[in-house]
């Protein structure tokens, strides 16, 4: 695959529009803004990115010079030996000075305070910009390809979950399902899923959710409870794949269901997801996607509120270098073609369980396209 | 295992010493300072921690209220419904106001700038503190137990790497090793290792290094090159385990070595690691551990400089909620009992390869203790 490469025209335009001399950000390897700007997978130590005079510059951290040169898609990598300052903020100031920059420097609002203070003490006026977050919304073909690969890993993980659940035995002495002679718990199942994700070259970043029964009400459940027949099992995957891009795939299964709440909830969520998908297109109103999804869930008799019961969250959100990024489908915004979204409605009831279905799609001019497909089956299939 | 729990006496003392009214930090789930303070595994959305009036308060992000209540080991969880502000910085201000706090508020130096600005606009004087980083150096028994578990996962990953290398066939048609009928590459081996780590319940956080030959010179190599007989293979693991604590295990293997550089380098590094370990004890001078390690490598005829060749990095560093934290063994500081360190010397030569050996230990009153043991074998053993 061709590596995604950030083009900095948007930043050049933002500096022009704001009459600013440069842009600076500082962070470590978990700062997604920096990952997007640099394509450098980073170090735990913080480092600086500077855009000034039309040049994109990475001030690489100590010990990561080779990796920075290999990965950075901007113009110049400065190593600690190239600069006198010993903090990332100080290095950014030094680079700006080398370009004779003065006046305003733009930063993301969450730039570390010490870096902002250093810029101010060097005489710059610091102002925040959300230009990077806006630029990240629409994905180019290389980014879409990276997202597809991450989603392929999510799909492999889901396949493993469904295979284990289909093979699990509901007739053990225990009330939990038995798998390969052992009691099946959410931790056991999550490890099976995560191992399958890793084998596909992606990483489950402490956010694989495997929940069963009442625990499904907690959308971010990471605890250990038995997986029982007749109860909902929510499996939600958001692995980080090539170049830091994420997948997003959620399914809900029930082993040996006797119908009832979980069957009705599944039909409601399946139908609501379809309604949401049908609303997608370039120019579509994001919040309408959410509202139509909520209305469909309501039509099945489930409340669409924001408490503990019913459809308690948004219909979807942007996915990219961040697991969750702009736009949120509850936002008052128009969808642009190339926006990648997780469409992910759910219904919950603390006394029954939870059902959620989620898929990764890219918005096109007149609809959407799945970035990977996985069947929706209430009963797990081998 | 018993979950680690942060006690806030150190923060209370710091506020007293600095005549400050409170402490605030803001960040997302990859902010290790917040992870330590809250034990909350967090959301991608940012959230605030406030210590004021002797109370430790987590302002939980939207949708994570249950998880926050389950995990937070401080006093109170405030949900978005409990507060009027809609940013984490604004919520921190609101909590401080509820305690009638005024004057100075302490923050870590990398608190997000927007949060610091919000505190300043609310009339507080913002001053930075490194009290949390200092407190994190010495681990309590629950933290040691979490580190042991993470190291057990690293050990399982290394066992897998060594097993694959021992079973690989050097007599294929290709010049690369063959494993199960396929050409063995660093990516292939890394996936095998990562899957084994995940099965032990830890997560390889995009930092498992598998390098071969000249690529070993890049200590953070994540690329794909063939694994060839006679070349060094560096496998470095730092998985994130229970409660966010990390392991640290590095080994170097050579399949079908003909002796020469790699054999000499292995003996030098093995001996240097032992010298470094022998220096460890409560009250020992950290930089002396590094210097003695470097001297031993020098005695084997390898340069101990900071270029591309020889012993190009420090002898070790602290490990905890961060993969790498205080102290660095090049620092001018005394080691305290309970400090957990990776002791990890290495020798590199761009034209030959690299050898690095690393283990996780805890400093005791009169020496050290391994947090997991793994043999050091030059030739991989099945």
Interface residues (C-beta under 8 A of the other chain):
Chain A: X28 X29 X30 X41 X43 X44 X45 X46 X63 X64 X66 X67 X70 X107 X109 X110 X111 X112 X113 X114 X115 X116 X126 X128 X187 X191 X194 X195 X197 X198 X199 X201 X203 X204 X205 X206 X217 X218 X219 X220 X221 X222 X223 X240 X313 X322 X323 X324
Chain B: X28 X29 X30 X41 X43 X44 X45 X46 X63 X64 X66 X67 X70 X107 X109 X110 X111 X112 X113 X114 X115 X116 X126 X128 X187 X191 X194 X195 X197 X198 X199 X201 X203 X204 X205 X206 X217 X218 X219 X220 X221 X222 X223 X240 X313 X322 X323 X324
